Amino acid sequence: MTSDEIERSINALSKYDLVVKQFSTGLIEGHKRPQVEFNRTSYPGVEAHLFTIADAASWHPELTSTTGVILFGPTNESDRYESWFRLLSTIHDIMDALEPYRQGLTHGIIPTSHWIYHEFRWYRKNWEGPPHEMKTADSFLYSVDESIRHHIKELNKLGLSTTQSCSGLAKDHADREPYLPYLMFDERIYPRLSAHLFTLADITGWIPSYGPHNFDIEFRLSSAEGAKRFWDNLVVSAKRMVSRLHDYRKRHA
């Protein structure tokens, strides 16, 4: 990509409702590293999406002291053109996948839990420590609703550790009315997984929130209608997201 192409591509991000506050391509020798700052008021929930994009593109995200999220590119000058291409491609991929979410916002479907509100609160800092180790799904699949055992096994194989679930399907609960579909993830498997999970939920139409003790991420549906389709889509979209985050996961292994 040329410098002009990069600038035009950045200016065109408004089609995704992303408000760019300022940017520097970093392509002129001696200039500061590449960076682009987005306004956190672009739309509700944008912070988790931008952090996920940065991690997938091997950029570094930071919050400003005001209303911005800055994505920093590499310090290595020889890698800057490639890094811009990687970032812009990742933005297009993830923002295209988030189109139904953004359409929902225009119709008044506003998320009740915001990743950024909880993520930097003091009570979440209290349990910071080494990442949790993954458990094999086979050790607990016997307790998972039969209709979603394959889904739960696939999610755990992808490195997304689940802790609780309910299919929401009547055929799995012949003796009682089932709970609405839900799924709990252990967010302490690797750093910043919480942002990636919020983004995954927004892509797939699940409702994300923090668990009762302000850790672990819960996905839920407001209705059991079409639950099978939501479970299937969750696994397919999780595979895509995990693939995008492969290098990030490798760096934090």
Buried (B, 14 or more C-beta within 10 A) or exposed (E): BEEEEBBEBBEEBEEBBBBBBEBBBBBEEEEEBBBBBBBBEBBBBBBBBBBBBBBBBBBBBEBEEEBBBBBBBBEEBEBBBBBBBBBBEBBBBBBEBBEEBBEBBEEEEEBEBBBBEBBEEEEBEEEEEEEEEBEEBEEBBEEBBEBBBBBBBBBBBBBBBBBBBBBBBEEBBEEEEBBEBBBBBBBBBBBBBBBBBBBBBBBBBBBBBBBEEEBBBBBBBEEBEEBBEBBBBBBEBBBBBBEBBEEBBEEBE
